[in-house]
């Protein structure tokens, strides 16, 4: 099993309020998500990941972890609407952290 670090900057993708909604969905057992992966060549379903929040100053740090539940696949670029594709992988989120209150949800 390999470990990947997924950088997450709430200023550019998935706003912090969406992350908090994810914490609620995780508590309800209904959370599924995917993430764009740049270093996808060796990624396999079952590999682990850590969400590392960046760009928020003192609140930067680990915001969750889990495992990849799929092999990489392509989808349209989430950031640009120029018909380019990125590689994504599905996530099985095991734990999310509200970095503003340091409350773990497992």
C-alpha positions as CSV (number, residue, x, y, z in Angstrom):
1,X,0.0,0.0,0.0
2,X,1.2,3.5,-0.9
3,X,0.4,6.7,0.9
4,X,-0.5,9.9,-1.0
5,X,-0.8,13.4,0.3
6,X,-3.7,15.3,-1.3
7,X,-3.3,19.1,-1.0
8,X,-6.6,20.9,-0.5
9,X,-6.8,24.7,-0.6
10,X,-10.3,25.8,0.3
11,X,-9.6,29.1,-1.5
12,X,-9.6,27.3,-4.8
13,X,-11.6,24.0,-4.4
14,X,-14.2,22.6,-2.1
15,X,-14.9,25.5,0.1
16,X,-14.6,24.9,3.9
17,X,-18.4,24.8,4.3
18,X,-18.5,21.9,1.9
19,X,-15.9,20.1,4.0
20,X,-18.1,20.6,7.1
21,X,-21.1,19.2,5.1
22,X,-18.8,16.2,4.4
23,X,-18.3,15.7,8.1
24,X,-22.1,15.4,8.5
25,X,-22.4,13.1,5.6
26,X,-19.6,10.9,7.0
27,X,-21.5,10.7,10.3
28,X,-24.6,9.6,8.4
29,X,-22.5,7.0,6.4
30,X,-23.4,8.6,3.1
31,X,-20.1,10.2,1.9
32,X,-18.5,9.4,-1.4
33,X,-16.2,11.8,-3.3
34,X,-13.5,11.9,-5.9
35,X,-10.3,13.9,-6.1
36,X,-8.1,15.0,-9.0
37,X,-4.8,13.2,-8.9
38,X,-1.6,14.4,-10.7
39,X,0.8,11.6,-9.7
40,X,-1.6,8.9,-10.7
41,X,0.7,6.5,-12.6
42,X,1.2,4.0,-9.6
43,X,-2.0,4.7,-7.7
44,X,-4.1,1.6,-7.0
45,X,-7.5,1.1,-5.3
46,X,-6.6,0.4,-1.6
47,X,-3.8,2.9,-1.4
48,X,-4.1,5.4,1.5
49,X,-4.3,9.2,1.4
50,X,-4.1,12.1,3.8
51,X,-6.0,15.4,3.1
52,X,-3.6,18.2,3.9
53,X,-5.3,21.6,4.1
54,X,-3.1,24.5,2.8
55,X,-3.4,28.2,2.2
56,X,-5.3,28.9,5.5
57,X,-2.4,30.0,7.7
58,X,-2.5,28.5,11.3
59,X,-5.3,26.2,10.3
60,X,-3.1,24.4,7.7
61,X,-2.5,20.7,8.4
62,X,-4.2,17.3,8.2
63,X,-7.9,17.6,7.6
64,X,-8.7,13.9,6.9
65,X,-7.6,10.5,5.7
66,X,-8.9,7.4,4.0
67,X,-8.2,5.1,1.1
68,X,-8.7,5.2,-2.6
69,X,-11.7,3.1,-3.7
70,X,-11.0,3.1,-7.4
71,X,-8.2,3.1,-10.0
72,X,-7.5,6.5,-11.6
73,X,-9.9,7.5,-14.4
74,X,-10.3,10.7,-16.5
75,X,-13.0,13.3,-16.3
76,X,-13.3,16.9,-17.4
77,X,-11.0,19.4,-15.6
78,X,-12.8,20.7,-12.5
79,X,-11.0,24.1,-12.7
80,X,-10.9,24.9,-16.4
81,X,-13.8,24.7,-18.9
82,X,-11.5,24.1,-21.9
83,X,-12.4,20.5,-22.7
84,X,-9.3,19.1,-21.1
85,X,-9.4,16.1,-18.8
86,X,-7.7,15.3,-15.5
87,X,-7.1,12.0,-13.7
88,X,-9.4,11.4,-10.7
89,X,-9.8,8.6,-8.2
90,X,-12.7,7.8,-5.9
91,X,-12.2,8.2,-2.1
92,X,-13.4,6.2,0.8
93,X,-13.2,8.8,3.6
94,X,-12.4,7.3,6.9
95,X,-12.0,10.5,9.0
96,X,-12.4,14.2,8.6
97,X,-11.3,17.0,10.9
98,X,-12.7,20.4,11.4
99,X,-9.4,22.3,11.6
100,X,-11.1,25.3,13.1
101,X,-12.4,23.3,16.2
102,X,-10.0,20.3,16.1
103,X,-13.0,18.0,16.3
104,X,-12.4,14.6,14.8
105,X,-15.2,12.7,13.1
106,X,-14.5,9.0,12.6
